[in-house]
Structures are given as C-alpha cells and as structure tokens.
Amino acid sequence: DMIQAVIMAAGKSTRTWPLTLTMPKPLLKVMNKEIIKHNLDALQGLVSEVIVIVGYRQEMIINEIGHKYGKLKIRYVEQKRQLGTGHALKNVEQLIKDKFVVIGGDDIFSKKDIRACLKHKYAVLGCEVEDPCRFGVFVLKGKEVKKIVEKPKKFVSDIANTGLYVFDKSVFSFKLKKSQRGEYEIVDYINMLVKKEKIICEKVKGYWLSVGHPWDLIEANSVLVSEIKSDIKGKVEKNVVVKGKLKIGKGTEILSGTYIKGNVVIGDNCRIGPNSFLRGNTSIGNGCHIGQAVEIKNSIIMDNAKVPHLSYIGDSVIGKDSNLGAGTITANLKHDNKNVRSAVKGKLVDTGRRKLGAIIADNVHTGINTTIYPGRKIWPGLGTLPGEVVDKDKTS
C-alpha cells in the first residue's frame, strides 16, 4: 500500500518578510536545516513518495531538494495561481493513488505525530492552544471531529488545526466553493467529509512548530536546539568553556576564551572567538565568523554571516551573507517590559514575545555602532551608516 505525502510550498509568505523576499519560506533554516528538510526527514519510512506543490521561487526548492531525498521519491506540481489551499490540493488530484497525508510547508512536524495520524483512514492533527481565536479549531466529540471553525470569536474548542491531514482519493469528489476570502479552502474538504466519514483528531505529542512570522523561527529554533546531543567535528581550543550541549561541523574552530552556555549548533567552516559569548539556544550556519567580544543570545545566524567584533545580537535572526560592523547592538527588550511589537504589512502586531531583537535579511551590511530597536527589520541588501539608529523597519 503506497502512501503519499503532499507538502504545500507554493506561497509567497509576505508575513515573513524580509526573510522571504529572497527565498521561499520552506527553505528558511531552523537549527541549520531547511524547514522542508525537517519534514522530509520526518516522512522517511512513513511514505514512499512526496509531491511538493510549488509556486513562489520554485526553482530554489527544486534545486535544493531534487527528485530524490533519502528514500523518498520527490515530484513537483506548480500552483500557477494562488487560489487557496483547497485549490493547491486539487492540482495534485491526478497524481494521487489512494491514501495520502497533507502537510503545510511552513510548519515543522514530528515523525511521532505523522505516524499517529497515518494509523487512521482519515485523520487530522490538533494542538491545544491558549488563544483559539487566532486559529481554525476542531470541534470534537471524544476523538472524532464534528466540524472545523475558523478563528472563532467565542469559545468552541481550544484544539487548533495544525494543517496536517490524512485523506484518500475520494476527498476529491467534493466540490469546493470559494470562501469569503475568495479562496478555495482545504478545511472545507473536512467539513464535507465529516458528514460522511469518521475523522479522528490526534493531538500533538511530539511538536508542531509553526512559522507564521519571522520571530517564530527563533521559537522553533529554540525548541529544536534544546533537544540536541553534543557532536564535535571541528576544533575547540584550550580555555573554551562549554556549559550545555555543543554541535559543531567540520572545519569549524572555536578559539580560546569563548564561553558557551546553553545549547549551541554551529555549521561547517566557522570561526568563533576569541572571547565570544554564545548563550541560549543559538544556531550559527556554515561559513560564519563570530569574533572578539561578541555576545550572541538565543538567535539564528544564517550561512556566511559575519559578526566580527564588539557586537550584541539577542533574540534575533541575521540573514545570510550579512556583515555587521563593530559595535552593532540589537536591543531586545522594551523599557516598559511589554511585548515587542513589529510591523507586518504596515500594521504593528504584538509578537507575543517580551524579548525580540532584530530581523535582518540576507546580505545586509551595518556600519559601526549601529543600534537597532526591538522588533525592527532590515530588508535584503541594505546597509546602515556608522552610528545609525534603526527605530523603524528599513525597507529602502
């Protein structure tokens, strides 16, 4: 019995700007591995073929993953027009043999939860959440789904829809209508299917790491890095203090006087130190340089980024090929101690984080002594002047 998987990876992801201006969201890295690869790793051994629905910057995904990944055969289908998740799924109808699992390309799922869902003929993965009005929620009777309600204004359930579904080919017999947003929604398949069939809701027992906004990467990274085992493939000089688990790649050197507290993952061919301070659950990509008297806390540093000296990077994302001038400081806490707000499509939103530094896109160069306010973002390829204070998003 051949089970297939469908990964939705076509979207433009404007809410994760500026990181997704240069690449599709499934290629953003968490713990030094692309979101889509975390999911492909989880699917190994559970399905035989993965169909990836692509659209925005699809060639980057195809070049990165190819047509075989581990034991999985990979196929690509282009969604030419973004008409919603239901429409995306309809695009693959011809390729579906029978039973299949659908997962969103923006979120990271665990093998344990995918496996649990695949035990049933029809299933969904739900997760208990504190704030159900932000999600679609499953209304349950026991473990059985009765209906799904989008962003309920009053309480009907606190089991959020994670976007993982187990269907079979028969689901395509339902005709979708456009929703109020003018899109065809995958959840409408569920509301039609429950009238005829039993759909089981499994609850998240592993993890569901949803990346809706740039700062969600920091949270997802923190969760995954907290679970690593130590693995040293590079060189750690004398007088380096390591308190926590450390994973470093080939050709990486950690120079004397560096202090590492908490779990840290570092890629290949990096130079760290001397006298750097790395803490929190931090990941640093390949080819990075973290220099003298630099403190990095609970952050993601993408490939080939350089933070050479006397800088503080806290609760931040630094895009690839960026270079931060000496004395670049990311402020990550507001004076009033309230949650940091950040602009998304021109509106300030509460990030839900008391601590959030900067979101810096690819190939950004900051001048010396640049100061960045909490939650501010810098668009790809831009720079700052020496001594500049970045108090709002820098988009041009």
C-alpha positions as CSV (number, residue, x, y, z in Angstrom):
1,D,0.0,0.0,0.0
2,M,1.6,3.1,-1.3
3,I,1.1,6.1,1.0
4,Q,2.0,9.5,-0.5
5,A,2.6,12.9,1.1
6,V,1.7,16.3,-0.2
7,I,3.7,19.3,1.0
8,M,2.2,22.8,0.4
9,A,5.1,25.0,-0.5
10,A,3.7,27.5,-3.1
11,G,3.0,30.6,-1.1
12,K,4.8,34.0,-1.2
13,S,4.7,34.3,2.6
14,T,4.5,38.1,2.8
15,R,4.1,37.9,6.6
16,T,7.6,36.6,6.9
17,W,9.2,39.5,5.0
18,P,12.0,40.5,4.8
19,L,13.4,36.9,5.1
20,T,11.2,35.6,2.3
21,L,11.9,38.3,-0.2
22,T,14.9,36.3,-1.3
23,M,13.7,32.7,-0.8
24,P,10.6,30.7,-0.3
25,K,9.6,30.1,3.3
26,P,10.2,26.3,3.2
27,L,13.9,27.0,2.6
28,L,14.3,29.1,5.7
29,K,16.6,27.3,8.1
30,V,15.9,26.3,11.7
31,M,18.7,24.6,13.6
32,N,20.8,24.9,10.3
33,K,18.3,22.8,8.3
34,E,15.6,24.0,5.9
35,I,12.0,23.7,7.2
36,I,11.1,21.4,4.3
37,K,14.0,19.1,5.1
38,H,12.9,18.7,8.7
39,N,9.6,17.5,7.3
40,L,11.1,15.3,4.7
41,D,13.3,13.7,7.4
42,A,10.1,13.1,9.5
43,L,8.4,11.5,6.5
44,Q,11.2,9.0,5.8
45,G,9.9,5.4,6.3
46,L,6.3,6.5,6.6
47,V,5.5,7.4,2.9
48,S,7.1,6.4,-0.4
49,E,6.6,9.5,-2.4
50,V,6.3,13.2,-1.7
51,I,4.5,15.6,-4.0
52,V,5.6,19.2,-3.4
53,I,3.3,21.9,-4.5
54,V,5.5,24.8,-5.6
55,G,4.9,28.3,-6.9
56,Y,6.9,31.2,-5.5
57,R,10.6,30.9,-6.4
58,Q,10.0,27.2,-7.1
59,E,13.4,26.7,-8.8
60,M,15.1,27.3,-5.5
61,I,13.2,24.5,-3.8
62,I,13.7,22.1,-6.8
63,N,17.4,22.8,-6.9
64,E,17.8,22.3,-3.1
65,I,15.8,19.1,-2.8
66,G,16.0,17.4,-6.2
67,H,13.9,14.4,-7.2
68,K,15.1,12.0,-4.5
69,Y,15.6,12.8,-0.8
70,G,16.8,9.9,1.3
71,K,14.5,7.0,0.3
72,L,11.7,9.4,-0.8
73,K,10.8,10.0,-4.4
74,I,10.0,13.7,-4.9
75,R,7.7,15.2,-7.5
76,Y,6.8,18.8,-8.1
77,V,3.5,20.4,-9.2
78,E,3.2,24.1,-9.8
79,Q,0.3,26.0,-8.5
80,K,0.2,28.7,-11.1
81,R,-2.4,30.9,-9.3
82,Q,-2.6,31.3,-5.6
83,L,-6.3,30.5,-5.1
84,G,-6.0,28.9,-1.7
85,T,-5.1,25.6,0.0
86,G,-8.1,23.6,-1.4
87,H,-7.1,24.8,-4.9
88,A,-3.5,23.7,-4.3
89,L,-4.6,20.2,-3.4
90,K,-6.9,20.0,-6.4
91,N,-3.7,20.5,-8.6
92,V,-2.3,17.1,-7.5
93,E,-5.5,15.1,-7.9
94,Q,-4.2,13.2,-11.0
95,L,-1.1,12.1,-9.1
96,I,-2.8,10.7,-6.0
97,K,-3.1,6.9,-5.9
98,D,-5.1,6.4,-2.7
99,K,-4.2,7.3,0.9
100,F,-2.1,10.5,1.4
101,V,-1.0,12.9,4.1
102,V,-1.0,16.6,3.6
103,I,1.3,19.0,5.5
104,G,1.9,22.7,5.3
105,G,5.3,23.7,4.1
106,D,5.6,26.5,6.7
107,D,5.4,24.3,9.8
108,I,7.7,21.6,11.3
109,F,6.0,18.4,12.3
110,S,7.5,15.4,14.3
111,K,7.6,11.8,13.0
112,K,5.7,10.7,16.0
113,D,2.7,12.8,15.2
114,I,2.7,12.0,11.5
115,R,2.9,8.3,12.3
116,A,0.0,8.5,14.8
117,C,-2.3,10.2,12.2
118,L,-1.4,7.7,9.5
119,K,-2.8,4.8,11.6
120,H,-6.3,6.1,10.7
121,K,-8.2,6.1,7.4
122,Y,-9.0,9.8,7.9
123,A,-7.2,12.0,10.5
124,V,-6.2,15.5,11.4
125,L,-3.6,16.7,13.9
126,G,-4.7,19.1,16.5
127,C,-2.9,21.0,19.2
128,E,-4.2,22.5,22.4
129,V,-3.6,26.3,22.3
130,E,-4.2,29.1,24.8
131,D,-5.6,31.6,22.3
132,P,-8.0,29.7,20.0
133,C,-9.4,32.8,18.3
134,R,-6.2,33.0,16.2
135,F,-6.6,29.6,14.7
136,G,-9.0,27.3,12.9
137,V,-10.2,24.9,15.7
138,F,-11.6,21.4,15.6
139,V,-14.9,20.8,17.5
140,L,-14.6,17.2,18.8
141,K,-16.7,14.5,20.3
142,G,-14.2,12.2,22.0
143,K,-11.5,11.9,19.4
144,E,-13.9,12.4,16.5
145,V,-14.0,15.7,14.5
146,K,-17.5,17.1,14.3
147,K,-16.6,20.3,12.4
148,I,-13.9,22.9,12.0
149,V,-14.5,26.6,12.8
150,E,-12.2,29.3,11.5
151,K,-10.9,31.8,14.1
152,P,-13.9,31.6,16.4
153,K,-15.0,34.8,18.1
154,K,-16.4,32.9,21.1
155,F,-15.1,29.7,22.6
156,V,-16.0,26.5,20.8
157,S,-12.8,24.5,21.2
158,D,-9.1,25.0,22.1
159,I,-7.8,22.4,19.7
160,A,-6.1,24.2,16.9
161,N,-5.8,22.9,13.3
162,T,-2.1,22.3,12.7
163,G,-2.6,21.8,8.9
164,L,-1.8,18.1,8.9
165,Y,-4.4,15.9,7.3
166,V,-4.8,12.2,6.3
167,F,-7.2,11.8,3.4
168,D,-7.7,9.4,0.5
169,K,-8.5,10.0,-3.2
170,S,-12.3,10.1,-2.5
171,V,-11.9,13.5,-1.0
172,F,-11.7,14.9,-4.5
173,S,-15.3,14.0,-5.2
174,F,-16.3,17.0,-3.1
175,K,-16.8,20.3,-5.0
176,L,-15.3,23.3,-3.2
177,K,-16.8,26.8,-3.3
178,K,-14.9,30.0,-2.8
179,S,-14.7,31.2,0.8
180,Q,-15.3,34.8,2.0
181,R,-11.6,35.4,1.3
182,G,-12.2,34.5,-2.3
183,E,-10.1,31.3,-2.0
184,Y,-10.8,27.6,-2.0
185,E,-10.0,26.2,1.5
186,I,-8.8,22.8,2.4
187,V,-10.8,22.9,5.6
188,D,-14.0,22.8,3.5
189,Y,-13.0,19.3,2.5
190,I,-13.0,18.4,6.2
191,N,-16.4,19.9,6.9
192,M,-17.9,17.9,4.0
193,L,-16.0,14.7,4.8
194,V,-17.2,14.6,8.4
195,K,-20.8,14.3,7.2
196,K,-20.0,11.0,5.6
197,E,-16.9,9.6,7.3
198,K,-15.3,9.3,10.7
199,I,-12.2,11.7,11.0
200,I,-10.0,11.1,14.1
201,C,-8.2,14.0,15.7
202,E,-4.8,13.0,17.1
203,K,-3.2,15.6,19.4
204,V,0.4,16.8,19.1
205,K,2.7,14.6,21.3
206,G,5.9,15.5,19.5
207,Y,6.0,19.1,18.4
208,W,4.3,21.5,16.0
209,L,6.5,24.4,15.2
210,S,4.5,26.9,13.2
211,V,6.4,29.7,11.3
212,G,3.8,32.4,10.6
213,H,6.1,35.4,11.3
214,P,9.9,35.9,11.2
215,W,10.2,35.7,15.0
216,D,8.5,32.2,15.0
217,L,11.8,30.9,13.6
218,I,13.5,31.9,16.8
219,E,11.0,29.9,18.8
220,A,11.2,26.9,16.5
221,N,15.0,27.0,16.6
222,S,15.0,27.2,20.4
223,V,12.7,24.1,20.7
224,L,14.8,22.0,18.3
225,V,18.2,23.2,19.6
226,S,17.1,22.4,23.2
227,E,17.0,18.7,22.2
228,I,20.4,18.2,20.5
229,K,23.2,15.8,21.5
230,S,26.8,17.0,21.6
231,D,28.8,16.3,18.4
232,I,32.1,17.9,17.8
233,K,33.5,17.6,14.3
234,G,35.6,20.7,14.4
235,K,38.3,22.0,16.7
236,V,37.8,23.5,20.2
237,E,40.9,25.3,21.6
238,K,42.1,25.3,25.2
239,N,40.3,27.7,27.6
240,V,36.9,27.4,25.9
241,V,34.1,26.8,28.4
242,V,31.1,24.8,27.3
243,K,28.1,24.5,29.6
244,G,25.4,22.8,27.6
245,K,25.4,20.7,24.5
246,L,27.5,21.8,21.6
247,K,27.3,20.6,18.0
248,I,29.9,21.9,15.6
249,G,30.7,21.0,11.9
250,K,33.8,20.1,10.0
251,G,36.4,22.8,9.7
252,T,35.0,25.0,12.4
253,E,37.3,26.4,15.1
254,I,36.3,27.8,18.5
255,L,39.1,30.0,19.7
256,S,40.4,30.4,23.2
257,G,38.4,32.4,25.8
258,T,35.0,31.6,24.2
259,Y,32.2,30.9,26.8
260,I,29.2,28.8,25.6
261,K,26.2,28.5,27.9
262,G,23.1,26.6,26.8
263,N,22.8,24.5,23.7
264,V,24.5,25.8,20.5
265,V,24.6,24.4,17.0
266,I,27.4,25.6,14.6
267,G,27.8,24.6,11.0
268,D,31.0,23.9,9.0
269,N,34.0,26.1,8.4
270,C,33.1,28.8,11.0
271,R,35.5,30.8,13.2
272,I,34.2,31.6,16.7
273,G,36.1,33.9,19.0
274,P,38.4,34.6,20.6
275,N,36.4,35.6,23.7
276,S,32.9,35.2,22.2
277,F,29.9,34.6,24.5
278,L,27.3,32.3,23.0
279,R,24.1,31.5,25.0
280,G,20.5,30.5,24.9
281,N,19.6,28.0,22.2
282,T,21.5,29.5,19.3
283,S,22.3,28.2,15.8
284,I,25.0,29.5,13.6
285,G,25.2,28.4,9.9
286,N,28.1,27.4,7.7
287,G,31.0,29.8,6.9
288,C,30.2,32.2,9.7
289,H,32.6,34.4,11.7
290,I,31.7,35.4,15.2
291,G,34.5,37.5,16.5
292,Q,36.2,39.1,19.5
293,A,33.9,40.1,22.4
294,V,30.7,39.3,20.5
295,E,27.7,38.1,22.5
296,I,25.0,36.1,20.7
297,K,21.9,35.0,22.7
298,N,19.1,32.8,21.5
299,S,19.5,33.7,17.9
300,I,19.8,32.3,14.4
301,I,22.8,33.4,12.3
302,M,22.4,32.2,8.7
303,D,25.2,30.9,6.4
304,N,28.2,33.1,5.7
305,A,27.1,35.9,8.1
306,K,29.8,37.8,9.9
307,V,29.6,39.4,13.3
308,P,33.3,40.2,13.7
309,H,33.7,42.3,16.9
310,L,32.1,44.0,19.9
311,S,28.5,43.4,19.0
312,Y,25.4,42.1,20.8
313,I,22.9,40.0,19.0
314,G,19.9,38.9,21.1
315,D,16.7,37.0,20.1
316,S,17.4,37.9,16.5
317,V,17.7,36.5,13.0
318,I,20.7,37.5,10.9
319,G,20.3,36.7,7.2
320,K,23.0,35.0,5.1
321,D,26.0,36.9,3.7
322,S,25.3,39.7,6.1
323,N,28.2,41.7,7.8
324,L,27.6,43.6,11.0
325,G,30.0,46.4,11.7
326,A,31.8,46.6,15.1
327,G,29.5,47.7,17.9
328,T,26.2,46.7,16.2
329,I,23.7,46.3,19.0
330,T,20.3,44.7,18.7
331,A,18.1,45.9,21.6
332,N,15.7,43.1,22.5
333,L,13.7,44.4,25.5
334,K,11.4,47.5,25.7
335,H,11.8,49.9,28.7
336,D,8.2,49.2,29.7
337,N,8.8,45.4,29.7
338,K,5.7,44.9,27.5
339,N,5.7,42.6,24.5
340,V,7.6,43.8,21.5
341,R,5.5,44.9,18.6
342,S,6.7,44.6,15.0
343,A,5.2,45.8,11.7
344,V,3.6,43.2,9.4
345,K,2.3,44.6,6.1
346,G,2.2,48.1,7.5
347,K,0.4,47.2,10.7
348,L,2.1,46.9,14.2
349,V,1.3,43.5,15.7
350,D,2.0,42.1,19.1
351,T,4.7,39.4,18.6
352,G,3.8,37.7,21.8
353,R,7.5,38.0,22.8
354,R,8.8,40.1,25.7
355,K,12.2,39.7,24.1
356,L,12.8,40.2,20.4
357,G,15.8,41.7,18.7
358,A,16.2,42.4,15.0
359,I,15.2,40.5,11.9
360,I,17.9,41.2,9.4
361,A,17.5,39.9,5.8
362,D,20.2,38.5,3.5
363,N,23.3,40.5,2.5
364,V,22.8,43.4,4.9
365,H,25.8,45.5,6.0
366,T,25.6,47.6,9.1
367,G,28.0,50.5,9.8
368,I,29.9,50.6,13.1
369,N,27.9,51.4,16.2
370,T,24.6,50.7,14.6
371,T,21.8,50.5,17.2
372,I,18.6,48.6,16.3
373,Y,15.3,49.0,18.2
374,P,13.5,45.8,19.4
375,G,11.5,44.1,16.6
376,R,12.8,46.1,13.8
377,K,13.6,44.6,10.4
378,I,16.2,45.4,7.7
379,W,15.4,44.5,4.1
380,P,17.8,42.5,1.9
381,G,20.9,44.2,0.5
382,L,20.5,47.3,2.6
383,G,23.0,49.0,4.9
384,T,23.2,51.4,7.7
385,L,25.5,54.4,8.3
386,P,28.0,54.4,11.2
387,G,26.2,55.3,14.4
388,E,22.7,54.9,12.8
389,V,19.7,54.2,15.0
390,V,17.2,51.9,13.3
391,D,14.0,52.9,15.0
392,K,11.6,51.7,12.3
393,D,11.8,49.0,9.6
394,K,14.4,49.8,7.0
395,T,12.8,48.9,3.7
396,S,14.7,51.1,1.2
